[in-house]
Amino acid sequence: MKLKVCLIQDSPVFFDKEKTMQKVEELCIIHAKAGNQLLVFPESFIPGYPRGFTFGAKIGSRSEAGRDLYLEYYQNSFELGTADQERLERLCRDLKIYLVIGVTERYCKNGSLYCSMLYFSPKGLLGVHRKIKPTGTERLIWAEDSGKSLVSFDTKIGKLGGLICWENYMPLARMAMYQQGVEIYIAPTADARKNWTATMQHIALEGRCFVLGCNQYFKKSMYPERFQEEVSEEPEEICNGGTVIISPMGEILAGPLFGEAGAVSYEIDLDQIIKSKLDFDPIGHYGRDDIFQFHVLGQPKIKKEE
């Protein structure tokens, strides 16, 4: 089966959920009209990845100004089960697309924020992956989730799954995806280093899957004026992109795109996955179940699209 995929390397309207949602809608319309069936947006695209922000926190103390900033971030974050979800479901239904998008999620059950990856089909929400380990000081603003968040989906366009940013450096988290037979491995990120491309190639070779690595392109000047002091020490090109599509043999099919906003698109052929497994299959003839046992606590079985 052949499938046209499109990765959106762009910028949100920072800390403004409504305007960012409008931008998502506009971009989806453009790229759906170009024949793309699966669209992917970067990590925390709604309402933005707060690179350079301290939220007024030091070890042993937090400032009131930092708490105010966190409140604003919270108020502009995405919430499932509300009009936010309905809006993206309607978009996917109208355009007949699959959509995977990174959001900061306001989780109604406990009041915390999560760095989440939402999966939508033309019929609605498939599910959500919440980052199981935020990196560094991301832990200040994002909670971490359990094995129940290591989701995957058996859809009409292939088996979808993936991890966010530096979760992809967790070998056992990757294996949790491989063991579900993921064919299209989606990796939204905020990492714009050139060696991130090598990470994406390694995962494709290791997992024998297509890898879609999607990042933002963002300049410091895109922050509203009132946030400029927060990021005064950051370079102007604060996130340089690097969005890329990799084959199951580790070959770069499209991208990496650096230095500009844009989209990376390619028609992938899922038959290449089977062909690649002649040499290597991490859950098949290279699995050695007679030696190794692997079990993930709480991981759900792959969910079949209705």
HELIX and SHEET records of a PDB file:
HELIX    1   1 LYS A   17  LYS A   33  1                                  17    
HELIX    2   2 GLU A   64  GLN A   75  1                                  12    
HELIX    3   3 ALA A   83  LEU A   95  1                                  13    
HELIX    4   4 GLY A  136  LEU A  140  5                                   5    
HELIX    5   5 GLY A  147  SER A  149  5                                   3    
HELIX    6   6 CYS A  165  TYR A  169  5                                   5    
HELIX    7   7 PRO A  171  TYR A  178  1                                   8    
HELIX    8   8 TRP A  196  GLY A  207  1                                  12    
HELIX    9   9 LYS A  220  MET A  222  5                                   3    
HELIX   10  10 GLU A  225  VAL A  231  5                                   7    
HELIX   11  11 ASP A  271  SER A  276  1                                   6    
SHEET    1   A 6 GLY A 124  ARG A 130  0                                        
SHEET    2   A 6 LEU A 113  SER A 121 -1                                        
SHEET    3   A 6 TYR A  98  ARG A 106 -1                                        
SHEET    4   A 6 LEU A  38  VAL A  40  1                                        
SHEET    5   A 6 LYS A   2  GLN A   9  1                                        
SHEET    6   A 6 GLY A 262  ASP A 269 -1                                        
SHEET    1   B 2 ALA A  57  LYS A  58  0                                        
SHEET    2   B 2 SER A  61  ARG A  62 -1                                        
SHEET    1   C 7 TYR A 217  LYS A 219  0                                        
SHEET    2   C 7 GLU A 237  ILE A 246 -1                                        
SHEET    3   C 7 PHE A 210  CYS A 214 -1                                        
SHEET    4   C 7 ILE A 184  PRO A 188  1                                        
SHEET    5   C 7 GLY A 158  GLY A 162  1                                        
SHEET    6   C 7 SER A 152  THR A 155 -1                                        
SHEET    7   C 7 LYS A 303  LYS A 304  1                                        
SHEET    1   D 3 TYR A 217  LYS A 219  0                                        
SHEET    2   D 3 GLU A 237  ILE A 246 -1                                        
SHEET    3   D 3 ILE A 252  PHE A 258 -1                                        
END                                                                             
